[in-house]
Amino acid sequence: MASAGASEHVRLTTIAREWGRIGCVGFGGPPTHIALLRRICVDEHGWLSARDFEDAIAATNLLPGPASTQLAIFCAWRLRGVPGALLGGACFIVPGLVVILALSALFLAGHPPRWVEGAAAGAGAAVPAVALHAASGLVPASWRRAPADRRARTRWLAYLVLGGAASALVGPWLALFLVACGLAETAVRSRSRALPPGPVAVLPFAAVGGAVGGLLALCWVAIKVGALSFGGGFVIIPLMQHDAVTTYHWMTGAQFLSAVALGQVTPGPVVQTVAVVGYAAAGIGGGLLAALVAFAPSFVFVLAGGRHFDRLRASARVQAFLAGAGPAAVGAIAGAAVPLGMALAHLWQVGLLGLALASLFVARRGVVSALVGAGVLGVVAALGGAPVPR
């Protein structure tokens, strides 16, 4: 990849305008963000070649954290270096952050209007289906990454099952399981001499516990989201749920379902969900702190490592680590559907979950439309007298 500065003629005001527009209209998660960035950077302006853009996608998918956010930061870095990366990343993140914090104030109010409670309960009922849909969409690429031999495919299945079990049973320690699966695959390939000799890197904060409370606990949850979420944005759900609901009691299970739904239907990165958890923990300040801590690693990874992305992609050890952590993360996303489903409080919500499953897997509708449709039906149910969770 070319170094930053290849397109120094691109003005910062242009980056602010274009990346801000993506931040405002980027509904639908990473596929939408990637398509919008490709249209702007490759098709309309020719700032990056198609090959450079595809290489950037491949490199950012190797990093922990929100890949589409890192791609947005990287593309802006390529155009105007550090100032471009900071400005482009902020413009990509901030619009959705403002929207989700405003909605958090509405949905997490002490006594929200009944139609708001219904919308939250309805959209929340669809969230387990969205988790399963997200996992199913990641399976093919993860399966193709595994070598085509029986032992490697057996290990892939083992990592998948372990990730799912860990997500359903030991949510707050899921990050350790993801790292352990990655290191296990690295060790296996090292013993088989499939990898060159060298030390196995261990994330120094992977073993840090969440035993502290208050803002330190919120920062720990946000760090897990921003620096340990291998395998796509939805893996943040099991990383947060147990801490937010059970350990620290920042929110109820129903409120957490609403938080996940808000992260899906607002523009910008799905990781914005962490801001809802932060708001529940400590108000606006908590939401801003959680977002800052969660997104900071993405800026650090790109600014510190952007020039080395070619070597990252070529590293057999990185590929081996992701061959273990990747299927574990996919399993974790699917496993998150279990505690999310158990958080449903009323029978009519179970019916909406069934409709959401049909919408996503049979009718093949989009995630946003499924969540919005469930929210509308939730409003109808609430106004019709159905009980709503609090």
Residue pairs with C-beta under 8 A, 6 or more apart in sequence:
1 52
1 55
1 56
1 59
1 78
1 306
1 309
1 310
2 52
2 78
3 307
4 77
4 78
4 79
4 80
4 81
4 82
4 84
4 306
4 307
5 80
5 81
6 78
6 79
7 47
7 48
7 78
7 79
7 80
8 79
8 80
8 81
10 45
10 47
10 79
10 80
10 84
12 80
12 83
12 84
12 87
15 76
15 79
15 80
15 84
15 87
15 88
15 91
16 87
16 88
16 91
18 40
19 72
19 76
19 87
19 88
19 89
19 91
19 92
20 91
20 92
20 94
20 95
22 33
22 36
22 37
22 40
22 72
22 92
23 91
23 92
23 93
23 94
23 95
23 96
23 267
23 268
24 95
24 267
25 36
25 267
26 32
26 33
26 36
26 92
26 96
26 267
26 268
27 265
27 266
27 267
27 368
28 366
28 367
28 368
29 68
29 233
29 264
29 270
29 367
30 66
30 67
30 68
30 232
30 233
30 270
33 68
33 69
33 71
33 72
33 92
33 269
34 57
34 68
34 71
37 53
37 68
37 71
37 72
37 75
38 53
40 47
41 47
41 48
41 53
41 75
41 79
42 48
42 49
42 50
42 53
47 75
47 78
47 79
48 56
48 75
48 78
52 78
53 75
55 309
55 310
55 313
56 71
56 74
56 75
56 78
56 309
57 67
57 71
58 313
59 74
59 309
59 310
59 312
59 313
60 67
60 68
60 70
60 71
60 74
60 302
60 309
61 67
62 312
62 313
62 318
62 319
62 322
63 70
63 298
63 301
63 312
64 227
64 228
64 229
64 230
64 297
65 226
65 227
65 229
65 271
65 297
65 298
65 301
66 226
66 229
66 233
66 269
66 270
66 271
66 295
66 298
67 232
67 233
68 233
68 269
69 89
69 92
69 93
69 269
69 271
69 295
69 298
70 298
70 301
70 302
72 88
72 89
72 92
73 85
73 88
73 89
73 92
73 298
73 299
73 302
73 303
74 85
74 302
74 306
74 309
75 88
76 84
76 85
76 87
76 88
76 89
77 84
77 85
77 88
77 302
77 303
77 306
78 84
78 306
79 88
80 87
80 88
82 303
85 299
85 302
85 303
86 299
89 295
89 298
89 299
92 268
92 269
93 268
93 269
93 272
93 291
93 295
95 267
95 268
96 266
96 267
96 268
96 269
96 272
97 268
97 272
97 275
97 287
97 288
97 291
99 266
99 267
99 268
100 262
100 263
100 266
100 272
100 273
100 275
100 276
101 275
101 279
101 284
101 287
101 288
103 262
103 266
104 259
104 262
104 275
104 276
104 279
104 280
104 287
105 279
105 284
106 112
106 116
107 116
107 120
107 255
107 258
107 262
108 251
108 255
108 258
108 276
108 279
108 280
109 116
112 120
114 382
114 383
114 388
115 379
115 382
115 383
117 382
117 388
117 389
117 390
118 378
118 379
118 380
118 381
118 382
118 383
118 386
118 388
119 375
119 376
119 378
119 379
119 382
120 254
120 255
120 257
120 258
120 261
120 375
120 378
120 388
121 254
121 258
121 345
121 346
121 349
121 378
121 381
121 382
121 388
121 389
122 349
122 352
122 374
122 375
122 376
122 377
122 378
122 379
122 381
122 382
123 257
123 258
123 261
123 262
123 265
123 371
123 372
123 374
123 375
123 378
124 254
124 257
124 258
124 260
124 261
124 343
124 344
124 349
125 257
125 344
125 349
125 350
125 352
125 353
125 356
125 374
125 378
126 261
126 352
126 353
126 355
126 356
126 370
126 371
126 373
126 374
127 257
127 260
127 261
127 264
127 340
127 371
128 336
128 337
128 340
128 341
128 344
128 353
129 337
129 353
129 356
129 357
129 359
129 360
129 361
129 370
130 234
130 260
130 264
130 356
130 360
130 367
130 370
130 371
131 234
131 237
131 333
131 334
131 336
131 337
131 340
132 334
132 337
132 357
132 360
132 361
133 360
133 361
133 367
134 232
134 234
134 333
134 367
135 234
135 330
135 331
135 333
135 334
135 337
136 334
136 361
138 231
138 232
138 329
138 330
138 333
139 330
142 156
142 231
142 326
142 327
142 330
143 156
143 327
145 319
145 322
145 323
145 326
146 152
146 153
146 155
146 156
146 323
146 327
147 153
152 323
155 184
155 185
155 188
155 324
156 323
156 327
157 327
159 181
159 184
159 185
159 324
159 325
159 326
159 327
159 328
159 331
160 327
160 328
160 330
160 331
161 331
162 177
162 181
162 328
162 331
163 174
163 177
163 178
163 181
163 327
163 328
163 329
163 330
163 331
163 332
163 335
164 331
164 332
164 334
164 335
165 331
165 335
166 173
166 174
166 177
166 238
166 328
166 331
166 332
166 335
167 174
167 238
167 331
167 332
167 333
167 334
167 335
167 336
167 338
167 339
168 238
168 335
168 336
168 338
168 339
170 177
170 242
171 238
171 239
171 241
171 242
171 243
171 336
171 339
172 210
172 239
172 242
172 243
172 247
174 238
174 239
174 332
175 206
175 224
175 228
175 239
176 206
176 207
177 328
177 332
178 228
178 230
178 231
178 235
178 325
178 328
178 329
178 332
179 202
179 203
179 206
179 228
179 325
181 324
181 325
181 327
181 328
182 230
182 320
182 321
182 322
182 323
182 324
182 325
182 328
183 200
183 202
183 321
183 324
184 324
185 320
185 321
185 323
185 324
185 325
186 195
186 200
186 317
186 320
186 321
186 324
187 200
189 195
189 316
189 320
189 323
190 197
190 200
190 320
194 316
194 320
195 316
195 317
195 320
196 316
196 317
198 317
200 317
203 227
203 228
205 223
205 227
206 228
208 220
210 217
210 220
210 221
210 243
210 247
212 220
213 248
215 282
215 286
215 289
217 243
217 247
217 248
217 281
218 277
218 278
218 281
218 282
218 286
218 289
218 290
218 293
219 289
219 290
219 293
220 243
221 239
221 240
221 243
221 244
221 274
221 277
221 290
222 274
222 278
222 289
222 290
222 291
222 292
222 293
222 294
223 293
223 294
223 297
224 236
224 239
224 240
225 236
225 239
225 240
225 271
225 274
225 294
226 271
226 274
226 293
226 294
226 295
226 296
226 297
226 298
227 297
228 239
229 235
229 236
229 239
229 271
229 329
230 322
230 325
230 326
230 328
230 329
231 325
231 326
231 328
231 329
231 330
231 332
231 333
232 329
232 330
232 333
233 269
233 270
233 271
234 270
234 333
234 336
235 329
235 332
235 333
236 270
236 271
236 273
236 274
237 260
237 273
237 333
237 336
237 340
238 332
238 333
238 335
238 336
238 339
240 256
240 273
240 274
240 277
241 256
241 336
241 339
241 340
242 339
244 250
244 251
244 256
244 259
244 277
244 280
244 281
245 251
245 252
245 253
245 256
245 343
248 281
250 277
250 280
250 281
251 259
251 277
251 280
252 389
252 390
253 342
253 343
253 345
253 389
254 343
254 345
254 389
254 390
255 280
256 277
256 343
257 340
257 343
257 344
258 276
259 273
259 276
259 277
259 280
260 273
260 340
261 371
261 375
262 272
262 273
262 276
263 270
263 271
263 272
263 273
263 276
264 270
264 367
264 368
264 371
265 368
265 371
265 372
265 375
266 272
269 295
271 294
271 295
272 291
274 290
274 291
274 294
275 287
275 288
275 290
275 291
276 287
277 290
278 286
278 287
278 288
278 289
278 290
278 291
279 286
279 287
279 290
280 286
281 290
282 289
305 312
312 318
341 353
344 350
344 353
344 389
345 387
345 389
346 386
346 387
346 388
346 389
348 381
348 386
349 378
349 389
352 374
352 377
352 378
355 373
355 374
355 377
356 370
356 371
356 373
356 374
359 365
359 369
359 370
359 373
360 367
360 370
378 388
381 388
382 388
